[in-house]
Amino acid sequence: MRVIAAALIACLPLPALAAPTYGPRLEGFDYGYPVKTFALESQRQPLEMAYLDIAPKKAPIGVVVLLHGKNFCAATWKESIKPLVAAGYRVIAPDQVGFCKSSKPERYQYTFAQLAANTHALLQQLQLGNVPVHLVGHSMGGMLAVRYALMFPQDLRSLSLVNPIGLEDWKALGVPSKTVDEWYDRELRTTAAGIRRYEQATYYAGQWSDRYEPWVQMLAGMYRGQGKRIVAWNSALLYDMIYTQPVVYELGLIRVPTLLLIGDKDTTAIGKDFSPPEVQARIGHYPALAKATQAAIPGATLVEFPELGHAPQMQDPATFHKALLSGLAALH
């Protein structure tokens, strides 16, 4: 019987075997690096930001700060940290408030300015010294990175945006508005299968690999646990922030040397799935958005990956890291 059971288990697909449950602050999920905690006071409440801080063996040539996206965490930069450290950079990757291993408050006014201020406070606490600081933002982290660069340009040597969202104003283009309560109801219906379908279509340009599955379970696991409602509530507040605070109108104000790293097969657009067909047809076109963004940001450099999707750093790490390291070297 044991042999038969083992054979049956071996026939199950990976998603059927991997159904972990994590706490509301992603308790139980291993980041692969030591996770540290930054305590801060924000909006009249004590909060914590989890972060990774990995230094090279020699004195760093610079600091790279990695900002994650909406459905990502500091852990999803795992494959990027090693080559950056090997190249001589100290790497800092925070979980923003509301995400992953950081605090998820019951009440918080989420703005990109607030998250930028929180990140700035973390970097000040770490006393980075006089080494150049390079900010890298992916997806929603790209919107945050733009806001950070506008608020604290004197602190940055360069800005790199990896398939950032917010390069168009979805609301102005016809995506219907949702209340926070409607976002919340939507988030309560989150499942691993839904996450997987969406990520395959947009993050990986229709491709799939078992190495992507841990990132599906990282998100889905929080929705299986007792903290499901607070996770969903913070996610709803964050979607409202993303939808209502476009950065596209301020791209021309950026004065930090900027590198754009864009997977052209990306089709990400917030609210696209519940928009009318005519709206769906005109949003999320990344080849056009990439070129418009390059034209808007003074002196920006654009590197496109024609066959990659929303997460090029995870889909094709070798190609992405070669471009990122080359771009950082040129921006020194």
C-alpha positions as CSV (number, residue, x, y, z in Angstrom):
1,M,0.0,0.0,0.0
2,R,2.8,2.4,0.8
3,V,4.3,1.8,-2.6
4,I,1.0,2.5,-4.3
5,A,0.5,5.7,-2.2
6,A,3.9,6.9,-3.1
7,A,3.3,6.3,-6.7
8,L,0.0,8.2,-6.6
9,I,1.7,11.1,-4.9
10,A,4.5,11.2,-7.4
11,C,1.9,11.6,-10.2
12,L,0.4,14.7,-8.6
13,P,1.3,18.0,-10.1
14,L,3.5,20.3,-8.0
15,P,0.6,22.7,-7.1
16,A,-1.4,19.9,-5.6
17,L,1.5,19.0,-3.3
18,A,2.5,22.5,-2.3
19,A,-0.2,24.1,-0.3
20,P,1.5,25.7,2.7
21,T,-0.1,28.0,5.2
22,Y,1.7,31.2,6.3
23,G,0.9,33.8,9.0
24,P,-0.3,37.3,8.2
25,R,3.3,38.5,8.2
26,L,4.5,35.6,6.1
27,E,5.6,33.6,9.2
28,G,7.0,30.3,8.1
29,F,8.3,31.4,4.6
30,D,12.1,31.3,4.2
31,Y,13.7,34.2,2.4
32,G,17.0,32.5,1.9
33,Y,18.8,35.3,3.7
34,P,18.6,36.6,7.3
35,V,15.6,38.9,7.7
36,K,16.1,42.0,9.8
37,T,13.5,44.4,11.3
38,F,13.3,48.2,11.3
39,A,11.0,49.7,13.9
40,L,9.3,53.0,13.0
41,E,6.5,55.3,14.2
42,S,4.1,56.2,11.4
43,Q,0.6,57.6,11.5
44,R,0.5,57.5,15.3
45,Q,1.3,53.8,15.5
46,P,4.4,51.6,15.9
47,L,5.2,49.6,12.8
48,E,7.9,47.3,11.6
49,M,9.5,46.9,8.2
50,A,11.3,43.6,7.4
51,Y,14.3,43.9,5.2
52,L,17.4,42.1,3.8
53,D,20.8,43.7,4.0
54,I,23.5,41.7,2.3
55,A,27.1,43.1,2.0
56,P,30.0,41.9,-0.1
57,K,33.2,40.6,1.5
58,K,35.1,43.7,0.5
59,A,34.1,47.4,0.9
60,P,31.1,47.9,-1.4
61,I,31.4,49.9,-4.6
62,G,27.8,51.1,-4.0
63,V,24.4,50.2,-2.5
64,V,21.6,48.8,-4.5
65,V,18.1,49.2,-2.9
66,L,15.6,46.8,-4.4
67,L,11.9,47.8,-4.2
68,H,9.4,44.9,-4.8
69,G,6.1,45.0,-6.6
70,K,2.5,44.5,-5.5
71,N,2.4,40.7,-5.6
72,F,6.1,40.4,-4.7
73,C,8.3,40.6,-1.6
74,A,11.9,41.2,-0.8
75,A,12.4,37.4,-1.2
76,T,11.4,37.6,-4.8
77,W,14.7,39.4,-5.5
78,K,16.5,36.3,-4.3
79,E,18.1,35.5,-7.7
80,S,19.2,39.2,-8.1
81,I,20.9,39.6,-4.8
82,K,23.7,37.1,-5.5
83,P,25.1,38.6,-8.7
84,L,24.8,42.1,-7.3
85,V,26.7,41.2,-4.2
86,A,29.3,39.3,-6.4
87,A,29.7,42.5,-8.4
88,G,30.6,44.4,-5.2
89,Y,27.3,46.0,-4.2
90,R,25.7,46.0,-0.8
91,V,22.1,45.0,-1.4
92,I,19.1,46.2,0.7
93,A,15.7,44.9,0.0
94,P,12.8,46.0,2.2
95,D,9.3,44.6,2.6
96,Q,7.1,47.7,2.5
97,V,4.5,48.2,5.3
98,G,1.5,46.2,4.3
99,F,3.5,43.5,2.6
100,C,4.9,40.1,3.4
101,K,6.9,40.1,6.6
102,S,6.2,43.8,7.5
103,S,3.4,45.1,9.6
104,K,-0.2,45.1,8.3
105,P,-2.0,47.8,10.2
106,E,-5.8,47.8,10.5
107,R,-5.8,51.5,9.5
108,Y,-3.2,53.2,7.3
109,Q,-3.4,55.9,4.7
110,Y,-1.3,54.3,2.0
111,T,0.5,56.8,-0.3
112,F,3.6,56.4,-2.3
113,A,5.0,59.5,-0.5
114,Q,4.5,57.7,2.8
115,L,6.2,54.5,1.6
116,A,9.0,56.5,0.2
117,A,9.4,58.3,3.6
118,N,9.4,54.9,5.4
119,T,12.1,53.6,3.0
120,H,14.1,56.8,3.4
121,A,14.0,56.4,7.2
122,L,15.2,52.8,6.9
123,L,18.2,53.9,4.8
124,Q,19.0,56.7,7.2
125,Q,19.0,54.2,10.1
126,L,21.4,52.0,8.2
127,Q,23.9,54.9,7.8
128,L,25.0,54.0,4.3
129,G,27.9,56.5,4.3
130,N,29.3,58.1,1.1
131,V,28.9,55.2,-1.3
132,P,26.6,55.8,-4.3
133,V,23.0,54.6,-3.9
134,H,21.2,53.0,-6.8
135,L,17.5,52.5,-6.5
136,V,15.8,49.6,-8.4
137,G,12.0,49.4,-8.5
138,H,10.0,46.6,-10.1
139,S,6.2,46.8,-10.9
140,M,4.5,48.8,-8.2
141,G,8.0,49.3,-6.8
142,G,8.7,51.3,-9.9
143,M,6.0,53.7,-9.0
144,L,7.4,53.9,-5.5
145,A,10.9,54.4,-6.9
146,V,9.7,57.3,-9.0
147,R,8.2,59.0,-6.0
148,Y,11.4,58.4,-4.0
149,A,13.5,59.9,-6.8
150,L,11.3,63.0,-6.8
151,M,11.4,63.4,-3.1
152,F,15.0,62.5,-2.4
153,P,17.0,63.0,-5.6
154,Q,20.1,64.2,-3.7
155,D,20.4,60.7,-2.1
156,L,20.5,58.7,-5.4
157,R,23.2,58.1,-8.0
158,S,20.8,56.3,-10.3
159,L,17.2,55.0,-10.8
160,S,16.4,51.7,-12.5
161,L,12.8,50.9,-13.3
162,V,11.9,47.2,-14.1
163,N,8.6,46.9,-15.9
164,P,7.1,49.6,-13.7
165,I,3.3,50.0,-13.6
166,G,1.7,53.5,-13.5
167,L,3.1,54.5,-16.9
168,E,-0.4,55.3,-17.9
169,D,-3.5,56.6,-16.0
170,W,-5.9,53.7,-16.0
171,K,-8.7,55.7,-14.5
172,A,-8.4,58.4,-17.1
173,L,-8.3,55.7,-19.8
174,G,-11.6,54.2,-18.7
175,V,-10.9,51.6,-16.1
176,P,-13.9,51.6,-13.7
177,S,-13.3,52.8,-10.1
178,K,-13.7,50.4,-7.2
179,T,-14.3,51.3,-3.5
180,V,-11.9,49.9,-1.0
181,D,-14.7,47.5,0.2
182,E,-15.0,46.2,-3.4
183,W,-11.3,45.7,-3.6
184,Y,-11.4,43.9,-0.3
185,D,-14.2,41.5,-1.4
186,R,-12.2,40.8,-4.5
187,E,-9.0,40.0,-2.5
188,L,-10.9,37.6,-0.2
189,R,-11.4,35.4,-3.3
190,T,-7.7,35.1,-3.9
191,T,-6.6,31.5,-4.7
192,A,-3.4,29.8,-5.8
193,A,-5.0,28.8,-9.1
194,G,-6.0,32.4,-9.8
195,I,-2.5,33.7,-8.9
196,R,-0.9,31.1,-11.1
197,R,-3.0,31.9,-14.1
198,Y,-2.4,35.6,-13.9
199,E,1.4,35.2,-13.3
200,Q,1.8,32.8,-16.2
201,A,0.0,35.2,-18.6
202,T,1.7,38.4,-17.5
203,Y,4.8,37.8,-15.5
204,Y,6.2,35.0,-17.7
205,A,4.7,35.7,-21.2
206,G,2.6,32.5,-21.2
207,Q,5.4,30.3,-20.0
208,W,5.6,28.3,-16.8
209,S,8.3,26.6,-14.8
210,D,8.2,24.8,-11.4
211,R,10.7,27.4,-10.1
212,Y,7.9,30.0,-10.2
213,E,5.6,27.9,-8.0
214,P,7.1,29.0,-4.6
215,W,6.2,32.6,-5.4
216,V,2.6,31.5,-6.1
217,Q,2.5,29.7,-2.7
218,M,4.1,32.6,-0.9
219,L,1.1,34.7,-1.7
220,A,-1.6,32.1,-1.5
221,G,-0.3,30.8,1.8
222,M,-1.1,34.0,3.6
223,Y,-4.7,33.7,2.3
224,R,-5.0,30.2,3.7
225,G,-4.0,31.3,7.2
226,Q,-5.9,32.9,10.1
227,G,-4.6,36.3,8.9
228,K,-6.4,36.2,5.6
229,R,-8.7,39.1,6.4
230,I,-6.0,41.5,7.5
231,V,-3.9,40.5,4.5
232,A,-6.8,41.1,2.1
233,W,-7.7,44.4,3.8
234,N,-4.1,45.8,3.4
235,S,-4.0,44.5,-0.2
236,A,-7.3,46.4,-0.9
237,L,-5.9,49.6,0.5
238,L,-2.8,49.2,-1.6
239,Y,-4.7,48.6,-4.8
240,D,-6.6,51.8,-4.1
241,M,-3.3,53.6,-3.7
242,I,-2.0,52.3,-7.0
243,Y,-5.2,53.1,-8.9
244,T,-5.6,56.6,-7.5
245,Q,-2.0,57.9,-7.5
246,P,-0.5,57.7,-11.0
247,V,3.1,58.8,-11.4
248,V,2.9,59.1,-15.2
249,Y,2.3,62.9,-15.1
250,E,5.6,63.5,-13.2
251,L,8.1,61.5,-15.1
252,G,9.4,64.6,-16.8
253,L,10.4,65.9,-13.4
254,I,12.9,63.1,-12.7
255,R,16.5,64.4,-12.5
256,V,18.2,61.2,-11.5
257,P,20.0,59.2,-14.3
258,T,17.4,56.5,-15.2
259,L,17.6,53.1,-16.7
260,L,14.4,51.4,-18.0
261,L,14.5,47.6,-18.2
262,I,11.3,46.4,-19.9
263,G,9.9,43.0,-20.8
264,D,7.9,43.8,-24.0
265,K,5.4,40.9,-23.6
266,D,4.1,42.5,-20.4
267,T,0.4,43.4,-20.5
268,T,-0.1,44.5,-16.9
269,A,-2.8,47.1,-16.2
270,I,-4.6,47.5,-12.9
271,G,-8.3,46.8,-13.4
272,K,-7.9,45.4,-16.9
273,D,-9.8,42.2,-16.0
274,F,-13.0,44.1,-15.0
275,S,-12.8,46.8,-17.7
276,P,-15.0,47.0,-20.9
277,P,-13.4,45.3,-24.0
278,E,-12.7,48.7,-25.6
279,V,-10.7,49.8,-22.5
280,Q,-8.8,46.5,-22.3
281,A,-7.7,46.9,-25.9
282,R,-6.0,50.3,-25.2
283,I,-4.1,49.7,-22.0
284,G,-1.1,47.6,-20.9
285,H,0.9,47.9,-24.2
286,Y,4.5,47.9,-22.8
287,P,6.5,48.4,-26.0
288,A,4.7,51.7,-26.5
289,L,4.7,52.6,-22.8
290,A,8.5,51.9,-22.6
291,K,9.2,54.3,-25.5
292,A,6.9,57.0,-24.2
293,T,8.5,56.7,-20.7
294,Q,12.0,57.0,-22.2
295,A,10.9,60.1,-24.1
296,A,9.4,61.6,-20.9
297,I,12.3,61.1,-18.5
298,P,15.3,63.3,-19.4
299,G,18.2,61.3,-20.7
300,A,16.7,57.9,-19.8
301,T,18.3,54.7,-21.2
302,L,15.9,52.0,-22.5
303,V,16.8,48.3,-22.6
304,E,14.0,46.0,-24.0
305,F,13.6,42.3,-23.6
306,P,11.4,41.4,-26.6
307,E,10.4,37.9,-25.4
308,L,10.0,38.5,-21.7
309,G,7.0,39.5,-19.6
310,H,6.4,41.5,-16.4
311,A,9.1,39.9,-14.3
312,P,12.2,39.6,-16.5
313,Q,14.5,39.3,-13.4
314,M,12.7,36.0,-12.6
315,Q,11.9,34.7,-16.1
316,D,15.4,35.1,-17.5
317,P,17.7,36.0,-14.6
318,A,21.0,35.7,-16.6
319,T,19.9,38.1,-19.4
320,F,18.3,40.5,-17.0
321,H,21.3,40.7,-14.6
322,K,23.7,41.2,-17.4
323,A,21.7,44.3,-18.6
324,L,21.2,45.6,-15.0
325,L,24.9,45.3,-14.1
326,S,25.9,46.9,-17.3
327,G,23.5,49.7,-16.8
328,L,24.6,50.3,-13.2
329,A,28.2,50.5,-14.3
330,A,27.3,53.1,-16.9
331,L,25.4,55.1,-14.4
332,H,28.2,55.2,-11.8
